Amino acid sequence: GISGTQIAKDAADIILLDDNFASIVTAAKWGRNVYASIQKFLQFQLTVNLTAVTTALVGSFAYQRTSLAAIQLLWVNLLMDSLASLALASEPPD
């Protein structure tokens, strides 16, 4: 932070701007929140994509044609990606 040497600042992963221990606690909370949000997002994406693939495969086997076209799958994926990422990005840390 303020009283640290330049060598220590270059070697550090996190540099405190105000030499306050509460800043470390806040940074750790936000770091854990980012990690948890990435986990939730990946779980959500796997669930959505698995459901889309299952729907496409069942439709293909049952009706001899796909129930969802490729462009429909892409639109569903685009909408679900953007909404999920917005929801998880705005979630405050615990």
All heavy atoms as an XYZ file, in Angstrom:
708
protein
N       0.791     -1.177      0.000
C       0.000      0.000      0.000
C       0.841      1.251      0.000
O       1.796      1.390     -0.751
N       0.505      2.134      0.862
C       1.156      3.433      0.901
C       2.590      3.312      1.423
O       3.515      3.913      0.882
C       0.343      4.403      1.789
C      -1.036      4.613      1.157
C       1.060      5.721      1.958
C      -2.014      5.349      2.039
N       2.800      2.507      2.469
C       4.123      2.434      3.095
C       4.995      1.320      2.509
O       6.133      1.179      2.925
C       3.970      2.217      4.605
O       3.304      0.988      4.844
N       4.517      0.537      1.560
C       5.293     -0.561      1.003
C       6.337     -0.092     -0.002
O       6.187      0.947     -0.641
N       7.412     -0.877     -0.128
C       8.447     -0.534     -1.097
C       7.999     -0.948     -2.489
O       7.073     -1.738     -2.666
C       9.764     -1.246     -0.753
O       9.553     -2.657     -0.871
C      10.240     -0.893      0.642
N       8.670     -0.431     -3.486
C       8.317     -0.730     -4.866
C       8.558     -2.209     -5.172
O       7.809     -2.821     -5.927
C       9.111      0.158     -5.829
C       8.675      0.042     -7.266
C       7.218      0.407     -7.477
O       6.693      1.325     -6.869
N       6.535     -0.338     -8.324
N       9.582     -2.817     -4.594
C       9.869     -4.234     -4.823
C       8.733     -5.094     -4.274
O       8.283     -6.044     -4.914
C      11.218     -4.626     -4.182
C      12.350     -3.886     -4.895
C      11.438     -6.120     -4.251
C      13.694     -4.016     -4.235
N       8.231     -4.743     -3.091
C       7.106     -5.475     -2.500
C       5.856     -5.296     -3.339
O       5.084     -6.240     -3.530
C       6.859     -5.005     -1.075
N       5.644     -4.097     -3.866
C       4.470     -3.854     -4.717
C       4.547     -4.662     -6.009
O       3.551     -5.180     -6.484
C       4.352     -2.365     -5.038
C       3.942     -1.517     -3.860
C       3.861     -0.048     -4.258
C       3.558      0.836     -3.072
N       3.521      2.258     -3.441
N       5.736     -4.760     -6.586
C       5.901     -5.531     -7.824
C       5.683     -7.018     -7.595
O       5.199     -7.722     -8.481
C       7.298     -5.298     -8.402
C       7.475     -3.886     -8.931
O       6.449     -3.210     -9.191
O       8.641     -3.456     -9.081
N       6.042     -7.523     -6.421
C       5.917     -8.952     -6.132
C       4.524     -9.340     -5.649
O       4.180    -10.518     -5.644
C       6.942     -9.355     -5.077
N       3.712     -8.368     -5.276
C       2.413     -8.657     -4.658
C       1.341     -8.943     -5.707
O       1.382     -8.429     -6.823
C       1.981     -7.474     -3.803
N       0.384     -9.779     -5.317
C      -0.790    -10.037     -6.149
C      -1.859     -8.973     -5.924
O      -2.600     -8.627     -6.832
C      -1.390    -11.411     -5.841
C      -0.500    -12.534     -6.323
O       0.246    -12.332     -7.292
O      -0.558    -13.619     -5.725
N      -1.950     -8.481     -4.703
C      -2.919     -7.449     -4.336
C      -2.162     -6.316     -3.656
O      -1.330     -6.550     -2.774
C      -3.993     -7.996     -3.365
C      -4.810     -9.086     -4.015
C      -4.903     -6.877     -2.895
C      -5.784     -9.749     -3.056
N      -2.465     -5.094     -4.060
C      -1.856     -3.923     -3.427
C      -2.965     -3.109     -2.783
O      -3.920     -2.710     -3.453
C      -1.093     -3.062     -4.448
C       0.039     -3.865     -5.067
C      -0.562     -1.799     -3.785
C       0.750     -3.154     -6.182
N      -2.858     -2.893     -1.480
C      -3.836     -2.077     -0.768
C      -3.505     -0.608     -0.981
O      -2.362     -0.194     -0.855
C      -3.808     -2.394      0.726
C      -4.196     -3.814      1.115
C      -4.065     -3.978      2.615
C      -5.596     -4.105      0.675
N      -4.515      0.160     -1.288
C      -4.300      1.576     -1.532
C      -4.372      2.405     -0.261
O      -3.918      3.542     -0.236
C      -5.329      2.086     -2.548
C      -5.259      1.422     -3.927
C      -6.362      1.962     -4.813
C      -3.902      1.668     -4.557
N      -4.941      1.838      0.814
C      -5.152      2.642      2.010
C      -4.542      2.040      3.282
O      -4.757      2.557      4.353
C      -6.650      2.872      2.219
C      -7.435      1.580      2.319
O      -6.832      0.496      2.218
O      -8.657      1.661      2.491
N      -3.770      0.950      3.181
C      -3.151      0.292      4.343
C      -4.160     -0.042      5.436
O      -3.891      0.097      6.619
C      -2.023      1.145      4.921
C      -0.788      1.133      4.040
O      -0.672      0.208      3.218
O       0.040      2.033      4.175
N      -5.316     -0.503      5.059
C      -6.380     -0.828      6.013
C      -6.681     -2.319      5.901
O      -6.901     -2.832      4.801
C      -7.623      0.000      5.696
C      -8.699     -0.136      6.746
O      -8.564     -0.911      7.687
N      -9.758      0.612      6.576
N      -6.704     -3.022      7.035
C      -6.972     -4.464      7.015
C      -8.380     -4.780      6.534
O      -8.617     -5.833      5.950
C      -6.742     -5.065      8.404
C      -6.859     -6.558      8.409
C      -5.881     -7.345      7.847
C      -7.968     -7.181      8.959
C      -5.987     -8.721      7.834
C      -8.088     -8.554      8.950
C      -7.096     -9.328      8.382
N      -9.317     -3.884      6.745
C     -10.692     -4.110      6.275
C     -10.741     -4.224      4.759
O     -11.614     -4.898      4.203
C     -11.606     -2.991      6.752
N      -9.794     -3.607      4.076
C      -9.732     -3.721      2.609
C      -9.412     -5.150      2.188
O      -9.909     -5.631      1.173
C      -8.687     -2.766      2.048
O      -9.016     -1.445      2.345
N      -8.567     -5.834      2.958
C      -8.238     -7.229      2.661
C      -9.475     -8.098      2.821
O      -9.749     -8.973      1.993
C      -7.099     -7.735      3.572
C      -5.830     -6.956      3.307
C      -6.858     -9.223      3.369
C      -4.704     -7.285      4.256
N     -10.236     -7.858      3.880
C     -11.454     -8.630      4.125
C     -12.457     -8.405      3.000
O     -13.059     -9.349      2.479
C     -12.061     -8.258      5.498
C     -13.399     -8.925      5.698
C     -11.095     -8.619      6.611
N     -12.614     -7.162      2.582
C     -13.538     -6.841      1.489
C     -13.079     -7.486      0.186
O     -13.890     -8.033     -0.556
C     -13.647     -5.313      1.317
O     -14.050     -4.738      2.552
C     -14.639     -4.954      0.241
N     -11.791     -7.422     -0.096
C     -11.263     -8.032     -1.316
C     -11.456     -9.543     -1.301
O     -11.797    -10.152     -2.327
C      -9.788     -7.694     -1.475
N     -11.270    -10.178     -0.148
C     -11.477    -11.626     -0.043
C     -12.944    -11.986     -0.254
O     -13.265    -12.969     -0.928
C     -10.997    -12.127      1.314
N     -13.849    -11.174      0.295
C     -15.286    -11.425      0.085
C     -15.643    -11.351     -1.389
O     -16.340    -12.216     -1.910
C     -16.120    -10.390      0.849
C     -16.310    -10.652      2.293
C     -17.250     -9.592      2.879
C     -17.403     -9.716      4.362
N     -18.267     -8.657      4.908
N     -15.169    -10.309     -2.069
C     -15.493    -10.154     -3.493
C     -14.829    -11.236     -4.335
O     -15.404    -11.707     -5.313
C     -15.105     -8.760     -3.976
C     -16.134     -7.751     -3.618
C     -16.088     -6.856     -2.593
C     -17.406     -7.554     -4.250
N     -17.238     -6.110     -2.554
C     -18.066     -6.519     -3.560
C     -18.050     -8.148     -5.320
C     -19.320     -6.070     -3.921
C     -19.312     -7.695     -5.677
C     -19.933     -6.672     -4.986
N     -13.623    -11.635     -3.958
C     -12.956    -12.715     -4.687
C     -13.701    -14.030     -4.558
O     -13.878    -14.759     -5.540
N     -14.168    -14.329     -3.358
C     -14.965    -15.548     -3.163
C     -16.288    -15.450     -3.894
O     -16.809    -16.444     -4.412
C     -15.195    -15.778     -1.675
C     -13.945    -16.197     -0.959
C     -14.182    -16.382      0.517
N     -12.940    -16.741      1.182
C     -12.662    -16.439      2.426
N     -13.532    -15.785      3.162
N     -11.509    -16.794      2.956
N     -16.859    -14.258     -3.950
C     -18.120    -14.057     -4.661
C     -17.946    -14.302     -6.163
O     -18.807    -14.905     -6.799
C     -18.655    -12.648     -4.418
C     -20.020    -12.448     -5.004
O     -20.891    -13.291     -4.881
N     -20.206    -11.324     -5.667
N     -16.842    -13.830     -6.721
C     -16.574    -14.053     -8.143
C     -16.442    -15.546     -8.416
O     -16.999    -16.071     -9.384
C     -15.307    -13.283     -8.585
C     -14.839    -13.726     -9.954
C     -15.565    -11.793     -8.572
N     -15.704    -16.237     -7.572
C     -15.526    -17.684     -7.734
C     -16.861    -18.416     -7.636
O     -17.168    -19.285     -8.463
C     -14.545    -18.202     -6.680
C     -14.246    -19.670     -6.803
C     -13.429    -20.139     -7.821
C     -14.786    -20.584     -5.901
C     -13.150    -21.484     -7.938
C     -14.513    -21.934     -6.016
C     -13.693    -22.377     -7.037
O     -13.432    -23.713     -7.158
N     -17.681    -18.059     -6.654
C     -18.993    -18.699     -6.496
C     -19.904    -18.387     -7.672
O     -20.654    -19.264     -8.140
C     -19.643    -18.254     -5.192
N     -19.830    -17.168     -8.193
C     -20.659    -16.804     -9.344
C     -20.255    -17.581    -10.583
O     -21.112    -17.997    -11.367
C     -20.560    -15.303     -9.617
O     -21.133    -14.574     -8.572
N     -18.965    -17.791    -10.771
C     -18.497    -18.586    -11.911
C     -18.992    -20.020    -11.782
O     -19.440    -20.623    -12.763
C     -16.965    -18.521    -12.028
C     -16.542    -17.123    -12.466
C     -16.436    -19.561    -13.001
C     -15.056    -16.876    -12.405
N     -18.940    -20.573    -10.578
C     -19.447    -21.927    -10.363
C     -20.939    -22.020    -10.670
O     -21.387    -22.954    -11.347
C     -19.206    -22.363     -8.926
C     -17.804    -22.781     -8.635
C     -17.656    -23.259     -7.203
O     -18.308    -22.747     -6.292
N     -16.803    -24.250     -7.007
N     -21.716    -21.065    -10.191
C     -23.160    -21.067    -10.437
C     -23.455    -20.918    -11.924
O     -24.350    -21.579    -12.460
C     -23.836    -19.932     -9.668
C     -23.854    -20.113     -8.179
C     -24.452    -18.887     -7.508
C     -24.276    -18.909     -6.021
N     -24.762    -17.673     -5.388
N     -22.710    -20.037    -12.595
C     -22.921    -19.819    -14.022
C     -22.624    -21.079    -14.819
O     -23.393    -21.453    -15.708
C     -22.052    -18.660    -14.510
C     -22.227    -18.348    -15.959
C     -23.349    -17.665    -16.397
C     -21.286    -18.733    -16.892
C     -23.528    -17.368    -17.736
C     -21.453    -18.441    -18.221
C     -22.574    -17.759    -18.654
N     -21.528    -21.757    -14.502
C     -21.192    -22.988    -15.221
C     -22.215    -24.089    -14.966
O     -22.591    -24.823    -15.891
C     -19.795    -23.457    -14.831
C     -18.648    -22.612    -15.358
C     -17.322    -23.120    -14.826
C     -18.643    -22.586    -16.868
N     -22.686    -24.199    -13.740
C     -23.715    -25.190    -13.431
C     -24.995    -24.878    -14.207
O     -25.621    -25.773    -14.767
C     -23.988    -25.221    -11.941
C     -25.020    -26.247    -11.542
C     -25.288    -26.233    -10.047
O     -24.845    -25.338     -9.325
N     -26.014    -27.219     -9.573
N     -25.362    -23.613    -14.259
C     -26.554    -23.203    -14.989
C     -26.398    -23.504    -16.479
O     -27.317    -24.017    -17.125
C     -26.804    -21.709    -14.763
C     -27.972    -21.170    -15.523
C     -29.261    -21.411    -15.084
C     -27.784    -20.428    -16.674
C     -30.341    -20.918    -15.781
C     -28.856    -19.930    -17.368
C     -30.138    -20.178    -16.928
N     -25.241    -23.185    -17.039
C     -25.018    -23.412    -18.463
C     -25.035    -24.897    -18.813
O     -25.589    -25.289    -19.843
C     -23.689    -22.792    -18.903
C     -23.733    -21.309    -18.978
C     -24.838    -20.826    -19.885
O     -24.948    -21.252    -21.027
N     -25.666    -19.950    -19.386
N     -24.437    -25.710    -17.964
C     -24.469    -27.153    -18.217
C     -25.901    -27.682    -18.182
O     -26.288    -28.514    -19.009
C     -23.598    -27.889    -17.195
C     -22.097    -27.737    -17.388
C     -21.351    -28.362    -16.222
C     -21.661    -28.367    -18.695
N     -26.693    -27.181    -17.248
C     -28.087    -27.616    -17.150
C     -28.882    -27.200    -18.378
O     -29.617    -28.011    -18.964
C     -28.735    -27.029    -15.885
O     -27.965    -27.416    -14.759
C     -30.155    -27.505    -15.724
N     -28.736    -25.953    -18.796
C     -29.481    -25.451    -19.959
C     -29.065    -26.183    -21.220
O     -29.913    -26.620    -22.017
C     -29.279    -23.923    -20.110
C     -29.778    -23.433    -21.454
C     -29.981    -23.194    -18.995
N     -27.771    -26.349    -21.424
C     -27.299    -27.007    -22.639
C     -27.641    -28.490    -22.658
O     -27.964    -29.041    -23.716
C     -25.808    -26.782    -22.812
C     -25.494    -25.358    -23.184
O     -26.272    -24.704    -23.863
N     -24.365    -24.868    -22.733
N     -27.577    -29.136    -21.510
C     -27.964    -30.547    -21.449
C     -29.452    -30.714    -21.765
O     -29.841    -31.632    -22.491
C     -27.640    -31.128    -20.073
C     -27.882    -32.620    -19.898
C     -26.925    -33.413    -20.771
C     -27.731    -33.009    -18.452
N     -30.276    -29.812    -21.265
C     -31.703    -29.849    -21.560
C     -31.961    -29.612    -23.039
O     -32.794    -30.299    -23.652
C     -32.440    -28.794    -20.719
O     -32.165    -29.028    -19.342
C     -33.924    -28.831    -20.960
N     -31.255    -28.668    -23.647
C     -31.438    -28.393    -25.077
C     -31.010    -29.579    -25.929
O     -31.708    -29.954    -26.884
C     -30.655    -27.144    -25.464
N     -29.896    -30.188    -25.587
C     -29.431    -31.352    -26.344
C     -30.393    -32.523    -26.165
O     -30.716    -33.240    -27.122
C     -27.994    -31.734    -25.921
C     -27.594    -33.095    -26.453
C     -27.027    -30.670    -26.387
N     -30.883    -32.733    -24.956
C     -31.840    -33.812    -24.705
C     -33.127    -33.579    -25.491
O     -33.665    -34.515    -26.102
C     -32.148    -33.916    -23.198
O     -30.928    -34.124    -22.497
C     -33.106    -35.045    -22.913
N     -33.613    -32.347    -25.507
C     -34.809    -32.025    -26.273
C     -34.592    -32.283    -27.755
O     -35.461    -32.857    -28.432
C     -35.205    -30.553    -26.050
O     -35.405    -30.338    -24.657
C     -36.454    -30.191    -26.813
N     -33.456    -31.872    -28.272
C     -33.156    -32.085    -29.692
C     -33.038    -33.572    -30.012
O     -33.551    -34.039    -31.042
C     -31.883    -31.348    -30.074
N     -32.385    -34.348    -29.146
C     -32.215    -35.782    -29.408
C     -33.539    -36.545    -29.305
O     -33.829    -37.401    -30.144
C     -31.198    -36.377    -28.444
C     -29.741    -36.023    -28.714
C     -28.843    -36.581    -27.620
C     -29.301    -36.514    -30.072
N     -34.328    -36.240    -28.277
C     -35.625    -36.922    -28.131
C     -36.525    -36.581    -29.310
O     -37.201    -37.453    -29.863
C     -36.281    -36.550    -26.785
C     -37.730    -36.995    -26.732
C     -35.499    -37.151    -25.636
N     -36.532    -35.321    -29.727
C     -37.327    -34.933    -30.891
C     -36.856    -35.611    -32.157
O     -37.667    -36.020    -32.994
N     -35.553    -35.755    -32.294
C     -35.008    -36.416    -33.479
C     -35.382    -37.889    -33.519
O     -35.746    -38.429    -34.571
C     -33.485    -36.294    -33.508
O     -33.100    -34.954    -33.633
N     -35.287    -38.552    -32.391
C     -35.589    -39.981    -32.361
C     -37.088    -40.252    -32.427
O     -37.519    -41.205    -33.049
C     -34.989    -40.634    -31.116
C     -33.490    -40.710    -31.151
C     -32.747    -40.362    -30.034
C     -32.807    -41.119    -32.287
C     -31.369    -40.426    -30.054
C     -31.431    -41.182    -32.316
C     -30.693    -40.828    -31.197
N     -37.886    -39.413    -31.789
C     -39.322    -39.660    -31.732
C     -40.040    -39.258    -33.020
O     -40.935    -39.964    -33.474
C     -39.934    -38.916    -30.552
N     -39.653    -38.140    -33.612
C     -40.390    -37.611    -34.768
C     -39.592    -37.655    -36.064
O     -40.056    -37.160    -37.083
C     -40.826    -36.165    -34.486
C     -41.694    -36.046    -33.270
C     -41.236    -35.373    -32.136
C     -42.969    -36.609    -33.227
C     -42.013    -35.264    -31.002
C     -43.746    -36.498    -32.094
C     -43.276    -35.825    -30.994
O     -44.055    -35.722    -29.878
N     -38.413    -38.213    -36.034
C     -37.547    -38.327    -37.197
C     -37.153    -36.967    -37.778
O     -36.814    -36.863    -38.952
C     -38.197    -39.198    -38.281
C     -38.520    -40.617    -37.856
C     -37.290    -41.369    -37.363
O     -36.222    -41.240    -37.935
N     -37.440    -42.140    -36.302
N     -37.259    -35.911    -36.988
C     -36.754    -34.591    -37.358
C     -36.479    -33.834    -36.069
O     -37.037    -34.153    -35.021
C     -37.714    -33.819    -38.262
C     -39.023    -33.441    -37.626
C     -39.905    -32.656    -38.621
N     -40.999    -32.024    -37.920
C     -40.982    -30.807    -37.396
N     -39.903    -30.072    -37.519
N     -42.012    -30.309    -36.766
N     -35.654    -32.821    -36.164
C     -35.289    -32.092    -34.950
C     -36.436    -31.190    -34.499
O     -37.135    -30.588    -35.311
C     -34.038    -31.213    -35.173
O     -34.317    -30.284    -36.198
C     -32.849    -32.060    -35.548
N     -36.639    -31.143    -33.204
C     -37.689    -30.282    -32.667
C     -37.216    -28.835    -32.569
O     -38.028    -27.915    -32.583
C     -38.128    -30.789    -31.296
O     -37.012    -30.838    -30.431
N     -35.917    -28.629    -32.458
C     -35.348    -27.288    -32.412
C     -34.296    -27.158    -33.513
O     -33.400    -27.987    -33.619
C     -34.688    -27.016    -31.060
C     -35.608    -26.944    -29.848
C     -34.783    -26.877    -28.579
C     -36.524    -25.748    -29.941
N     -34.437    -26.119    -34.311
C     -33.438    -25.866    -35.350
C     -32.169    -25.305    -34.711
O     -32.176    -24.851    -33.558
C     -34.002    -24.888    -36.373
N     -31.093    -25.314    -35.462
C     -29.810    -24.822    -34.937
C     -29.909    -23.351    -34.548
O     -29.379    -22.942    -33.509
C     -28.717    -25.033    -35.965
N     -30.585    -22.554    -35.338
C     -30.698    -21.127    -35.026
C     -31.533    -20.908    -33.768
O     -31.263    -20.008    -32.984
C     -31.252    -20.337    -36.228
C     -31.056    -18.830    -36.043
C     -32.701    -20.647    -36.474
C     -29.664    -18.394    -36.209
N     -32.527    -21.761    -33.552
C     -33.319    -21.663    -32.317
C     -32.472    -22.003    -31.097
O     -32.570    -21.341    -30.056
C     -34.536    -22.586    -32.390
C     -35.582    -22.135    -33.378
C     -36.660    -23.172    -33.568
O     -36.390    -24.381    -33.528
N     -37.887    -22.712    -33.775
N     -31.651    -23.023    -31.203
C     -30.752    -23.378    -30.099
C     -29.764    -22.253    -29.813
O     -29.466    -21.954    -28.652
C     -30.005    -24.666    -30.412
C     -30.830    -25.946    -30.367
C     -30.022    -27.117    -30.896
C     -31.300    -26.214    -28.966
N     -29.267    -21.614    -30.861
C     -28.338    -20.507    -30.660
C     -29.011    -19.323    -29.977
O     -28.432    -18.694    -29.090
C     -27.743    -20.071    -31.997
C     -26.733    -21.045    -32.607
C     -26.365    -20.611    -34.018
C     -25.501    -21.153    -31.737
N     -30.255    -19.019    -30.353
C     -30.976    -17.911    -29.721
C     -31.271    -18.217    -28.255
O     -31.134    -17.348    -27.395
C     -32.276    -17.604    -30.471
C     -32.070    -16.602    -31.550
C     -32.044    -16.829    -32.887
C     -31.834    -15.201    -31.386
N     -31.808    -15.669    -33.551
C     -31.681    -14.648    -32.661
C     -31.734    -14.367    -30.286
C     -31.432    -13.305    -32.866
C     -31.481    -13.017    -30.485
C     -31.339    -12.503    -31.758
N     -31.690    -19.432    -27.978
C     -31.951    -19.812    -26.583
C     -30.666    -19.700    -25.768
O     -30.667    -19.151    -24.657
C     -32.533    -21.243    -26.506
C     -32.502    -21.779    -25.091
C     -33.945    -21.260    -27.055
N     -29.586    -20.163    -26.339
C     -28.304    -20.108    -25.643
C     -27.862    -18.660    -25.430
O     -27.387    -18.301    -24.351
C     -27.249    -20.877    -26.434
C     -26.161    -21.411    -25.547
O     -26.203    -21.275    -24.341
N     -25.169    -22.025    -26.165
N     -28.036    -17.811    -26.431
C     -27.656    -16.405    -26.310
C     -28.472    -15.706    -25.237
O     -27.929    -14.984    -24.395
C     -27.834    -15.696    -27.650
C     -27.507    -14.209    -27.677
C     -26.007    -14.020    -27.535
C     -28.002    -13.590    -28.950
N     -29.766    -15.908    -25.228
C     -30.620    -15.275    -24.230
C     -30.318    -15.781    -22.827
O     -30.218    -14.990    -21.882
C     -32.089    -15.512    -24.561
C     -32.629    -14.736    -25.754
C     -34.048    -15.178    -26.064
C     -32.585    -13.252    -25.493
N     -30.171    -17.082    -22.686
C     -29.919    -17.639    -21.360
C     -28.537    -17.237    -20.848
O     -28.368    -16.986    -19.657
C     -30.058    -19.160    -21.381
C     -31.454    -19.633    -21.729
S     -32.743    -18.895    -20.729
C     -32.491    -19.705    -19.186
N     -27.542    -17.158    -21.728
C     -26.200    -16.735    -21.308
C     -26.218    -15.311    -20.788
O     -25.667    -15.017    -19.726
C     -25.210    -16.815    -22.476
C     -24.799    -18.226    -22.800
O     -25.126    -19.130    -22.018
O     -24.147    -18.417    -23.839
N     -26.859    -14.433    -21.543
C     -26.829    -13.024    -21.144
C     -27.635    -12.778    -19.864
O     -27.194    -12.040    -18.980
C     -27.330    -12.131    -22.274
O     -28.641    -12.495    -22.631
N     -28.797    -13.394    -19.747
C     -29.603    -13.191    -18.543
C     -28.931    -13.784    -17.304
O     -28.945    -13.176    -16.232
C     -30.997    -13.777    -18.744
C     -31.858    -13.089    -19.806
C     -33.177    -13.834    -19.977
C     -32.095    -11.646    -19.460
N     -28.364    -14.957    -17.455
C     -27.693    -15.586    -16.313
C     -26.461    -14.801    -15.891
O     -26.210    -14.616    -14.698
C     -27.310    -17.019    -16.654
N     -25.699    -14.329    -16.847
C     -24.501    -13.578    -16.483
C     -24.857    -12.248    -15.827
O     -24.193    -11.816    -14.889
C     -23.616    -13.347    -17.714
O     -24.308    -12.580    -18.672
N     -25.929    -11.598    -16.278
C     -26.348    -10.360    -15.638
C     -26.832    -10.604    -14.214
O     -26.541     -9.834    -13.306
C     -27.464     -9.695    -16.447
C     -27.032     -8.981    -17.717
C     -28.248     -8.498    -18.495
C     -26.126     -7.815    -17.382
N     -27.575    -11.666    -14.025
C     -28.087    -11.978    -12.698
C     -26.973    -12.307    -11.723
O     -26.956    -11.844    -10.581
C     -29.072    -13.132    -12.767
N     -26.003    -13.078    -12.175
C     -24.909    -13.467    -11.280
C     -23.893    -12.353    -11.078
O     -23.259    -12.267    -10.034
C     -24.231    -14.723    -11.812
C     -25.103    -15.980    -11.746
C     -24.404    -17.142    -12.415
C     -25.441    -16.334    -10.311
N     -23.737    -11.480    -12.065
C     -22.766    -10.393    -11.933
C     -23.242     -9.330    -10.956
O     -22.435     -8.641    -10.337
C     -22.491     -9.763    -13.290
N     -24.543     -9.186    -10.803
C     -25.063     -8.161     -9.908
C     -25.336     -8.675     -8.498
O     -25.861     -7.946     -7.669
C     -26.350     -7.563    -10.501
O     -27.325     -8.570    -10.631
N     -24.963     -9.904     -8.229
C     -25.196    -10.486     -6.907
C     -24.115    -10.024     -5.926
O     -22.936    -10.202     -6.175
C     -25.170    -12.014     -7.036
C     -25.547    -12.740     -5.795
C     -25.654    -14.231     -6.050
O     -26.643    -14.659     -6.652
O     -24.721    -14.941     -5.645
N     -24.522     -9.412     -4.812
C     -23.515     -8.951     -3.840
C     -22.924    -10.127     -3.057
O     -23.522    -11.183     -2.952
C     -24.314     -8.031     -2.920
C     -25.709     -8.535     -3.006
C     -25.874     -9.085     -4.398
N     -21.729     -9.941     -2.481
C     -21.121    -11.026     -1.698
C     -21.876    -11.269     -0.408
O     -22.545    -10.386      0.114
C     -19.709    -10.534     -1.422
C     -19.767     -9.068     -1.570
C     -20.862     -8.771     -2.553
N     -21.744    -12.478      0.099
C     -22.428    -12.854      1.355
C     -21.766    -12.249      2.557
O     -20.650    -12.058      2.694
C     -22.450    -14.372      1.512
C     -23.266    -15.031      0.419
O     -24.179    -14.374     -0.117
O     -22.979    -16.197      0.098
